[in-house]
Amino acid sequence: MLNHLLNLFFPKSCAGCHSFLLHDELVICTQCRHEIPLTNHHKIQENEVFQKFYGRIPLEFGAALFYFHKKGIVQEMMHQLKYKGNQEIGQIVGDWYAAELKDLEAITTIDYIIPVPLHKRRLRERGYNQVAKFGQALAQNLAIPYEETILQRRLYTKTQTKKSLLGRADISKTIFDVTFSESHHGKHFLLIDDVITTGSTLEACSRELLKIPDAKISIVCMAMSHS
């Protein structure tokens, strides 16, 4: 009853199109859910994510749920998540993707879910890591531990949004550190992020994780940039 009254006087809007949500809609309206461009990567073994990292890092599995188009629904959702504090988006996308991934053989062998980390200064500025709720939802639904301490970002940098491909790659080579113990040897790590663009950040993170003896890497993201 209280929720109905709150929605009446303070109606929530869709994270994709900003229309008012109906009482049975959560975060994203029904129309946007139908219009969001899905990749179906989890149904294709050598999909676009797997191919993007081919020859760069040895992936066990790679996938993204959505395609990211400029001025599209997914771009607006990611903007709301990253810059407007709407962390419910990460939660609902994590729940959504976990339902698609849960029966995949590659997922059943994963030992830890690891987010691309923010620098401590950036975390203080923003107040949260935009992929945390996504990772925690995956972890809860898939019964896999969520681990934030193995991978750290040691350099504070300005946003990479407007950097060139070469500039992103140069910075990413020196930006991360890994901390591990013998108990992490031979484990399968699922690295998660919001949007795959060039892949340089995910490659740099993966290279750090691959310093762990016999480590295996998979990558899952909310979206993938698509022309």
N, C-alpha and C positions, 0 to 999 in steps of 0.2 A: 504493500500500500504506500509506504513512504517513498519507495523508488518511483512509483507512478506519479506521485505528487511532485517530486523533484524534477522528473522529466517534463511534467506539465509546465512548471514555472521556469525551469532551466534546461530546455531541451538540448540533447547532445546532437552533434552533427557528424556526418560521415567523414572519415579521414581521407577519403578519395575525392569526393565531389562537394562536400560541405552542405549537402541537403540534410534536413532534420531526419534523425533516425526514428523509425517506428518503434513501438514498445518491445517488439520481439527481435529487433536488430541490434547487433553488437559491433561497435567500432566502424564497421564497413556496411553500407547499405546493400540490399539485395541486388540492385541493379549493378553496382560496382563489382560485386562478387562475380556476377555473370560476365562482366566486360573486362575484368583483369586478364591480361595475356599470360597464360600458363605455359611453361616450357615443356612439361612432361618429361624432364630429364631422367627421372627415376625409372622410366620405362625403357630407356635407351642406354645400353652399356657404354658405348663410346660416344657420349653426347658432347655438346659444345664446351662444357666445363672441362671434361676429361681431355678434349682435344686442345683447349687453350693451354693447358699445362704439360702437354705431351712434349717430351724432350727437355723440360725445365725441371720438373720434380716427378718422382714416381708416385702416382696416385693410385690408391686402391679403388676409390670411388669419388665422383664429383657430381654436384648437382646444384641448381638454383630453382626456386619455386616459380618466380615470376620473371617476365621480361621487363626491363626498365627502359621506357621511351621518354624522351624529353617532352615535357608538358602533358604527360600521361597520368593516369590514376596512380601508378606505382611510384612515380617521382613525387607526387604530392604526399603519398603515404610515408615515404622515406624522409621527406622534409619535415613532416609533422613529428615523426619519431625522433629524428636527430636533433632538430632545432627548436621544437615547440613542446617538448616534454611529454608527448603522448606515448608513454611506454606500453599502453594497452595494445598498440599495434604489434610490438614484438611478441607479446604473449599470444595473441590470436593467430599470428603467422606461424609461430612455433607449434601451436596446437594443430593447425591446419596441416603443416608439413609432416609432423610426426605421424599423423594418420596415414599419410601416403608412404612413408619410409619404413614403418615398423616391421613389415614382413620381408624386407630385402635382406638377402644373405649377408651382403657387405656391412650392413648396419649392425647385425647381431654380433659381429666380432669386435666392435668398437669398445675401448676401455675407458676413454675419457673424452668429454666434450670441452673444447678450449676456445674461448673467444679471442679474436684479434684484440690485443689490449690497447687501452688508452694510456698516455703518459699521466702520471699522478697530477700534474698541473692541469692538464686538460680535463681530467676527471673531476677535479675541484671546480673548474669553471663551468662545466656542463651539469655536474651533479650526478651523472650516471653514464655507464657505457651503453650506447644505443643497441648493442646486440645482446646485452645481458638477459633481458626478459625472453628473447627468442631462444637463447641457449638453455635457460632454465626450464622453459616449457618443453623443449626437446628432451632435456634430461629427465624431467618428471614423467613424460609420456613414454619414453623409451627405456626407462630404468637404467640410465647410464650416468655416472658421476659427472657433475659440472665442476671444472677445475680452473680457477683464475690465477693461480700462483706459479705455474710452471713457466709460462711465457710472460715476459715483461717488455714494455717499451721504455728504452733508456734515454731517448732523445725527444725533446719537445720541439715539434715543428709546426709551421703554419699549415693550414689545410692544403691537401694535395689536389683539390678540385681543379685548379687552373694551371697546374704544373704540366709540363710536357712529359711525354712517355719517358724520355731519357732522364729528365730531372727526377721523376718518381723512382725510377730504377736505381739511380745513384744514391738517393737518400735511403731507400729501403734496405740497401746492403748493410748499413751500419746502425739500424734503428732499434733492433730487438735483441734480447738476451733470453737464454733458457736456463732454468734451474731445475735439476732433477736428481733423483737418487737411484740406487740400484733397482728399487721396486718398479721404476718406470721403464726399465730395459725391456725391449721386445713388445711394447704395448702399441695398440692401434689408437691413434689420436684423430678425433674429428674436429677440424678447425672450422670455425664459423665466422661469418661477417655479414654485413648488410647488403652491399652491392658489389659485384665483380665488375671492374672496368678493365684496366690493363692487366690486372692480376699480379702486379709487382709486389704489393704489400703481402698478399697471401703467399707468394713465392718466398719472400724473405722470412716470413713466419715459419713456413714449412722447412726451410733450410736450417733454421735454428732447432726445430723439433727433431730433425733428422740427425742432429748431433748426438741424440740419445741412441745408444747401441741397439740395432735391430728394430728401430721404430718404424711404424707404418703410418701413412698419412691419408686421410680422406678430407674432402672439403664440401661443406654445404652452406649456401648463402640464401638469403631471402630473395635476392633478385640478381639478374645479370644484364648489364648494359647491352642493348641490341639496336642496331641501326634500322 
